[in-house]
């Protein structure tokens, strides 16, 4: 039996240059404008989430104030006083 050179298993001829595979993901170069747009978009979404969180918190505190007795009746309790 003739001795064969070990092959890499890819079916290519020995000594032939290998093709490089492109990586996906973070290997992409980002432009400054694209980064700025992406950061602004993330900031707007975070601001929306925070605004909605505060609206829900304030609504819950208003509901809690409605069942708490206050004196005099026309004063509104602060968030800390309500808790």
N, CA, C and O atoms as CSV, one atom per row, in Angstrom:
chain,resi,resn,atom,element,x,y,z
A,1,UNK,N,N,0.844,-1.183,0.000
A,1,UNK,CA,C,0.000,0.000,0.000
A,1,UNK,C,C,0.877,1.229,0.000
A,1,UNK,O,O,1.800,1.334,0.807
A,2,UNK,N,N,0.605,2.154,-0.888
A,2,UNK,CA,C,1.386,3.384,-0.908
A,2,UNK,C,C,0.975,4.278,0.255
A,2,UNK,O,O,-0.203,4.362,0.600
A,3,UNK,N,N,1.939,4.930,0.844
A,3,UNK,CA,C,1.665,5.847,1.958
A,3,UNK,C,C,1.182,7.169,1.396
A,3,UNK,O,O,1.809,7.754,0.512
A,4,UNK,N,N,0.058,7.629,1.921
A,4,UNK,CA,C,-0.502,8.907,1.462
A,4,UNK,C,C,-0.255,9.973,2.512
A,4,UNK,O,O,-0.161,9.691,3.706
A,5,UNK,N,N,-0.155,11.186,2.041
A,5,UNK,CA,C,0.012,12.307,2.964
A,5,UNK,C,C,-1.284,12.507,3.724
A,5,UNK,O,O,-2.361,12.347,3.149
A,6,UNK,N,N,-1.209,12.850,4.989
A,6,UNK,CA,C,-2.449,13.088,5.750
A,6,UNK,C,C,-3.219,14.247,5.138
A,6,UNK,O,O,-2.660,15.299,4.829
A,7,UNK,N,N,-4.488,14.031,4.975
A,7,UNK,CA,C,-5.315,15.094,4.389
A,7,UNK,C,C,-6.085,15.799,5.487
A,7,UNK,O,O,-6.302,15.262,6.573
A,8,UNK,N,N,-6.489,17.009,5.173
A,8,UNK,CA,C,-7.232,17.792,6.159
A,8,UNK,C,C,-8.698,17.421,6.178
A,8,UNK,O,O,-9.454,17.911,7.018
A,9,UNK,N,N,-9.116,16.546,5.249
A,9,UNK,CA,C,-10.494,16.100,5.252
A,9,UNK,C,C,-11.435,17.011,4.497
A,9,UNK,O,O,-12.639,16.758,4.472
A,10,UNK,N,N,-10.920,18.077,3.873
A,10,UNK,CA,C,-11.805,18.989,3.163
A,10,UNK,C,C,-11.909,18.656,1.684
A,10,UNK,O,O,-12.647,19.322,0.957
A,11,UNK,N,N,-11.193,17.648,1.224
A,11,UNK,CA,C,-11.287,17.235,-0.164
A,11,UNK,C,C,-10.462,18.077,-1.111
A,11,UNK,O,O,-10.505,17.831,-2.317
A,12,UNK,N,N,-9.725,19.041,-0.641
A,12,UNK,CA,C,-8.913,19.895,-1.502
A,12,UNK,C,C,-7.577,19.222,-1.760
A,12,UNK,O,O,-7.138,18.365,-0.991
A,13,UNK,N,N,-6.949,19.612,-2.828
A,13,UNK,CA,C,-5.639,19.059,-3.144
A,13,UNK,C,C,-4.629,19.562,-2.126
A,13,UNK,O,O,-4.716,20.695,-1.653
A,14,UNK,N,N,-3.671,18.705,-1.794
A,14,UNK,CA,C,-2.638,19.186,-0.877
A,14,UNK,C,C,-1.803,20.262,-1.552
A,14,UNK,O,O,-1.442,20.134,-2.721
A,15,UNK,N,N,-1.507,21.290,-0.837
A,15,UNK,CA,C,-0.721,22.388,-1.391
A,15,UNK,C,C,-1.566,23.471,-2.024
A,15,UNK,O,O,-1.042,24.537,-2.349
A,16,UNK,N,N,-2.859,23.238,-2.212
A,16,UNK,CA,C,-3.730,24.267,-2.793
A,16,UNK,C,C,-4.061,25.288,-1.711
A,16,UNK,O,O,-4.283,24.913,-0.559
A,17,UNK,N,N,-4.097,26.566,-2.060
A,17,UNK,CA,C,-4.419,27.577,-1.038
A,17,UNK,C,C,-5.856,27.416,-0.546
A,17,UNK,O,O,-6.771,27.152,-1.327
A,18,UNK,N,N,-6.028,27.577,0.743
A,18,UNK,CA,C,-7.369,27.464,1.329
A,18,UNK,C,C,-8.097,28.791,1.205
A,18,UNK,O,O,-7.496,29.864,1.255
A,19,UNK,N,N,-9.392,28.686,1.043
A,19,UNK,CA,C,-10.204,29.906,1.014
A,19,UNK,C,C,-10.507,30.313,2.443
A,19,UNK,O,O,-10.820,29.478,3.291
A,20,UNK,N,N,-10.411,31.579,2.691
A,20,UNK,CA,C,-10.742,32.071,4.026
A,20,UNK,C,C,-12.240,32.311,4.114
A,20,UNK,O,O,-12.875,32.789,3.174
A,21,UNK,N,N,-12.769,31.971,5.247
A,21,UNK,CA,C,-14.199,32.196,5.455
A,21,UNK,C,C,-14.393,33.545,6.120
A,21,UNK,O,O,-13.600,33.971,6.959
A,22,UNK,N,N,-15.452,34.194,5.728
A,22,UNK,CA,C,-15.761,35.485,6.343
A,22,UNK,C,C,-16.472,35.260,7.658
A,22,UNK,O,O,-17.324,34.379,7.782
A,23,UNK,N,N,-16.119,36.049,8.615
A,23,UNK,CA,C,-16.781,35.977,9.918
A,23,UNK,C,C,-17.998,36.882,9.904
A,23,UNK,O,O,-18.019,37.936,9.268
A,24,UNK,N,N,-18.983,36.443,10.609
A,24,UNK,CA,C,-20.184,37.267,10.741
A,24,UNK,C,C,-20.202,37.869,12.128
A,24,UNK,O,O,-19.554,37.372,13.049
A,25,UNK,N,N,-20.945,38.935,12.263
A,25,UNK,CA,C,-21.095,39.515,13.594
A,25,UNK,C,C,-20.357,40.820,13.739
A,25,UNK,O,O,-20.524,41.737,12.935
A,26,UNK,N,N,-19.545,40.898,14.763
A,26,UNK,CA,C,-18.929,42.155,15.150
A,26,UNK,C,C,-17.721,42.547,14.307
A,26,UNK,O,O,-17.076,43.554,14.599
A,27,UNK,N,N,-17.405,41.796,13.292
A,27,UNK,CA,C,-16.240,42.116,12.473
A,27,UNK,C,C,-16.520,43.311,11.550
A,27,UNK,O,O,-15.618,43.787,10.860
A,28,UNK,N,N,-17.747,43.783,11.539
A,28,UNK,CA,C,-18.132,44.877,10.653
A,28,UNK,C,C,-17.634,46.208,11.201
A,28,UNK,O,O,-17.706,46.467,12.402
A,29,UNK,N,N,-17.140,47.027,10.320
A,29,UNK,CA,C,-16.662,48.351,10.731
A,29,UNK,C,C,-17.856,49.307,10.811
A,29,UNK,O,O,-18.635,49.415,9.864
A,30,UNK,N,N,-17.992,49.988,11.931
A,30,UNK,CA,C,-19.098,50.916,12.143
A,30,UNK,C,C,-18.626,52.327,11.805
A,30,UNK,O,O,-17.522,52.729,12.172
A,31,UNK,N,N,-19.461,53.058,11.116
A,31,UNK,CA,C,-19.136,54.450,10.842
A,31,UNK,C,C,-19.596,55.296,12.018
A,31,UNK,O,O,-20.447,54.875,12.801
A,32,UNK,N,N,-19.036,56.477,12.136
A,32,UNK,CA,C,-19.404,57.376,13.242
A,32,UNK,C,C,-20.885,57.736,13.171
A,32,UNK,O,O,-21.564,57.778,14.197
A,33,UNK,N,N,-21.386,57.995,11.970
A,33,UNK,CA,C,-22.795,58.377,11.819
A,33,UNK,C,C,-23.713,57.232,12.238
A,33,UNK,O,O,-24.732,57.453,12.893
A,34,UNK,N,N,-23.350,56.017,11.860
A,34,UNK,CA,C,-24.167,54.866,12.221
A,34,UNK,C,C,-24.152,54.642,13.731
A,34,UNK,O,O,-25.185,54.338,14.326
A,35,UNK,N,N,-23.000,54.790,14.338
A,35,UNK,CA,C,-22.900,54.657,15.794
A,35,UNK,C,C,-23.744,55.705,16.507
A,35,UNK,O,O,-24.434,55.404,17.480
A,36,UNK,N,N,-23.682,56.934,16.015
A,36,UNK,CA,C,-24.452,58.018,16.626
A,36,UNK,C,C,-25.950,57.729,16.520
A,36,UNK,O,O,-26.694,57.920,17.483
A,37,UNK,N,N,-26.385,57.274,15.355
A,37,UNK,CA,C,-27.798,56.955,15.151
A,37,UNK,C,C,-28.226,55.805,16.054
A,37,UNK,O,O,-29.304,55.845,16.648
A,38,UNK,N,N,-27.389,54.787,16.156
A,38,UNK,CA,C,-27.707,53.637,16.994
A,38,UNK,C,C,-27.796,54.031,18.465
A,38,UNK,O,O,-28.712,53.604,19.168
A,39,UNK,N,N,-26.853,54.838,18.928
A,39,UNK,CA,C,-26.870,55.287,20.324
A,39,UNK,C,C,-28.102,56.135,20.615
A,39,UNK,O,O,-28.728,55.995,21.665
A,40,UNK,N,N,-28.447,57.019,19.672
A,40,UNK,CA,C,-29.626,57.865,19.867
A,40,UNK,C,C,-30.890,57.005,19.922
A,40,UNK,O,O,-31.769,57.239,20.751
A,41,UNK,N,N,-30.976,56.021,19.044
A,41,UNK,CA,C,-32.132,55.128,19.024
A,41,UNK,C,C,-32.262,54.377,20.349
A,41,UNK,O,O,-33.359,54.263,20.895
A,42,UNK,N,N,-31.154,53.870,20.860
A,42,UNK,CA,C,-31.178,53.169,22.147
A,42,UNK,C,C,-31.579,54.103,23.275
A,42,UNK,O,O,-32.334,53.710,24.165
A,43,UNK,N,N,-31.087,55.332,23.251
A,43,UNK,CA,C,-31.404,56.302,24.296
A,43,UNK,C,C,-32.889,56.651,24.259
A,43,UNK,O,O,-33.523,56.753,25.309
A,44,UNK,N,N,-33.452,56.835,23.062
A,44,UNK,CA,C,-34.880,57.155,22.934
A,44,UNK,C,C,-35.723,56.008,23.489
A,44,UNK,O,O,-36.700,56.242,24.200
A,45,UNK,N,N,-35.346,54.775,23.167
A,45,UNK,CA,C,-36.094,53.619,23.681
A,45,UNK,C,C,-35.992,53.528,25.200
A,45,UNK,O,O,-36.978,53.230,25.874
A,46,UNK,N,N,-34.811,53.783,25.737
A,46,UNK,CA,C,-34.633,53.750,27.196
A,46,UNK,C,C,-35.460,54.849,27.858
A,46,UNK,O,O,-36.058,54.629,28.911
A,47,UNK,N,N,-35.494,56.023,27.249
A,47,UNK,CA,C,-36.303,57.121,27.795
A,47,UNK,C,C,-37.780,56.761,27.779
A,47,UNK,O,O,-38.499,57.065,28.731
A,48,UNK,N,N,-38.245,56.115,26.708
A,48,UNK,CA,C,-39.647,55.691,26.633
A,48,UNK,C,C,-39.977,54.689,27.733
A,48,UNK,O,O,-41.024,54.776,28.373
A,49,UNK,N,N,-39.071,53.735,27.945
A,49,UNK,CA,C,-39.307,52.751,29.007
A,49,UNK,C,C,-39.369,53.420,30.374
A,49,UNK,O,O,-40.227,53.087,31.192
A,50,UNK,N,N,-38.465,54.358,30.623
A,50,UNK,CA,C,-38.440,55.056,31.914
A,50,UNK,C,C,-39.693,55.910,32.097
A,50,UNK,O,O,-40.256,55.956,33.191
A,51,UNK,N,N,-40.128,56.578,31.044
A,51,UNK,CA,C,-41.338,57.401,31.118
A,51,UNK,C,C,-42.547,56.531,31.442
A,51,UNK,O,O,-43.360,56.890,32.294
A,52,UNK,N,N,-42.670,55.390,30.768
A,52,UNK,CA,C,-43.789,54.484,31.041
A,52,UNK,C,C,-43.719,53.927,32.460
A,52,UNK,O,O,-44.746,53.781,33.123
A,53,UNK,N,N,-42.517,53.620,32.925
A,53,UNK,CA,C,-42.354,53.128,34.292
A,53,UNK,C,C,-42.844,54.154,35.302
A,53,UNK,O,O,-43.539,53.808,36.258
A,54,UNK,N,N,-42.481,55.417,35.090
A,54,UNK,CA,C,-42.901,56.474,36.016
A,54,UNK,C,C,-44.405,56.716,35.940
A,54,UNK,O,O,-45.039,56.983,36.960
A,55,UNK,N,N,-44.984,56.625,34.738
A,55,UNK,CA,C,-46.438,56.783,34.618
A,55,UNK,C,C,-47.157,55.694,35.415
A,55,UNK,O,O,-48.125,55.973,36.123
A,56,UNK,N,N,-46.681,54.458,35.297
A,56,UNK,CA,C,-47.310,53.359,36.030
A,56,UNK,C,C,-47.115,53.519,37.538
A,56,UNK,O,O,-48.030,53.248,38.315
A,57,UNK,N,N,-45.945,53.952,37.944
A,57,UNK,CA,C,-45.676,54.168,39.368
A,57,UNK,C,C,-46.578,55.267,39.923
A,57,UNK,O,O,-47.162,55.109,40.995
A,58,UNK,N,N,-46.691,56.376,39.202
A,58,UNK,CA,C,-47.538,57.481,39.664
A,58,UNK,C,C,-49.006,57.082,39.706
A,58,UNK,O,O,-49.732,57.496,40.609
A,59,UNK,N,N,-49.451,56.283,38.741
A,59,UNK,CA,C,-50.841,55.815,38.747
A,59,UNK,C,C,-51.097,54.925,39.963
A,59,UNK,O,O,-52.147,55.022,40.598
A,60,UNK,N,N,-50.143,54.067,40.281
A,60,UNK,CA,C,-50.293,53.194,41.449
A,60,UNK,C,C,-50.314,54.011,42.738
A,60,UNK,O,O,-51.095,53.716,43.643
A,61,UNK,N,N,-49.465,55.033,42.829
A,61,UNK,CA,C,-49.457,55.883,44.024
A,61,UNK,C,C,-50.760,56.669,44.147
A,61,UNK,O,O,-51.267,56.842,45.255
A,62,UNK,N,N,-51.307,57.145,43.039
A,62,UNK,CA,C,-52.597,57.849,43.074
A,62,UNK,C,C,-53.697,56.923,43.578
A,62,UNK,O,O,-54.557,57.331,44.358
A,63,UNK,N,N,-53.660,55.670,43.123
A,63,UNK,CA,C,-54.651,54.703,43.572
A,63,UNK,C,C,-54.511,54.441,45.072
A,63,UNK,O,O,-55.509,54.325,45.785
A,64,UNK,N,N,-53.285,54.350,45.538
A,64,UNK,CA,C,-53.032,54.130,46.962
A,64,UNK,C,C,-53.472,55.338,47.785
A,64,UNK,O,O,-54.021,55.175,48.874
A,65,UNK,N,N,-53.237,56.545,47.276
A,65,UNK,CA,C,-53.660,57.766,47.987
A,65,UNK,C,C,-55.171,57.820,48.151
A,65,UNK,O,O,-55.677,58.362,49.133
A,66,UNK,N,N,-55.892,57.253,47.182
A,66,UNK,CA,C,-57.357,57.337,47.240
A,66,UNK,C,C,-57.932,56.520,48.401
A,66,UNK,O,O,-59.049,56.786,48.844
A,67,UNK,N,N,-57.192,55.541,48.891
A,67,UNK,CA,C,-57.703,54.730,50.003
A,67,UNK,C,C,-57.087,55.121,51.342
A,67,UNK,O,O,-57.508,54.611,52.380
A,68,UNK,N,N,-56.098,56.018,51.341
A,68,UNK,CA,C,-55.485,56.465,52.587
A,68,UNK,C,C,-56.212,57.698,53.123
A,68,UNK,O,O,-56.540,58.605,52.357
A,69,UNK,N,N,-56.463,57.735,54.427
A,69,UNK,CA,C,-57.092,58.936,54.995
A,69,UNK,C,C,-56.072,60.074,55.099
A,69,UNK,O,O,-54.926,59.859,55.491
A,70,UNK,N,N,-56.502,61.275,54.744
A,70,UNK,CA,C,-55.626,62.452,54.848
A,70,UNK,C,C,-56.347,63.544,55.617
A,70,UNK,O,O,-57.576,63.594,55.638
A,71,UNK,N,N,-55.576,64.415,56.248
A,71,UNK,CA,C,-56.154,65.565,56.947
A,71,UNK,C,C,-55.275,66.763,56.678
A,71,UNK,O,O,-54.081,66.673,56.960
A,72,UNK,N,N,-55.734,67.827,56.181
A,72,UNK,CA,C,-57.074,68.045,55.623
A,72,UNK,C,C,-57.246,67.312,54.295
A,72,UNK,O,O,-56.273,66.849,53.700
A,73,UNK,N,N,-58.473,67.214,53.846
A,73,UNK,CA,C,-58.803,66.419,52.665
A,73,UNK,C,C,-58.224,66.976,51.370
A,73,UNK,O,O,-58.046,66.229,50.408
A,74,UNK,N,N,-57.930,68.266,51.326
A,74,UNK,CA,C,-57.468,68.852,50.061
A,74,UNK,C,C,-55.957,68.709,49.838
A,74,UNK,O,O,-55.462,69.080,48.774
A,75,UNK,N,N,-55.217,68.179,50.819
A,75,UNK,CA,C,-53.770,68.039,50.632
A,75,UNK,C,C,-53.455,66.707,49.954
A,75,UNK,O,O,-54.085,65.685,50.229
A,76,UNK,N,N,-52.483,66.744,49.079
A,76,UNK,CA,C,-52.055,65.533,48.386
A,76,UNK,C,C,-50.768,65.041,49.044
A,76,UNK,O,O,-49.818,65.804,49.220
A,77,UNK,N,N,-50.750,63.772,49.401
A,77,UNK,CA,C,-49.565,63.198,50.021
A,77,UNK,C,C,-48.445,63.059,48.994
A,77,UNK,O,O,-48.691,62.778,47.821
A,78,UNK,N,N,-47.228,63.260,49.447
A,78,UNK,CA,C,-46.081,63.061,48.561
A,78,UNK,C,C,-45.855,61.560,48.371
A,78,UNK,O,O,-46.497,60.741,49.029
A,79,UNK,N,N,-44.955,61.215,47.484
A,79,UNK,CA,C,-44.648,59.799,47.258
A,79,UNK,C,C,-44.123,59.152,48.535
A,79,UNK,O,O,-44.527,58.046,48.892
A,80,UNK,N,N,-43.234,59.841,49.209
A,80,UNK,CA,C,-42.658,59.296,50.440
A,80,UNK,C,C,-43.722,59.178,51.524
A,80,UNK,O,O,-43.786,58.163,52.217
A,81,UNK,N,N,-44.554,60.196,51.679
A,81,UNK,CA,C,-45.624,60.145,52.683
A,81,UNK,C,C,-46.613,59.024,52.365
A,81,UNK,O,O,-47.125,58.374,53.277
A,82,UNK,N,N,-46.877,58.799,51.106
A,82,UNK,CA,C,-47.803,57.739,50.710
A,82,UNK,C,C,-47.242,56.373,51.077
A,82,UNK,O,O,-47.971,55.494,51.537
A,83,UNK,N,N,-45.959,56.205,50.872
A,83,UNK,CA,C,-45.342,54.910,51.211
A,83,UNK,C,C,-45.269,54.739,52.718
A,83,UNK,O,O,-44.783,53.715,53.200
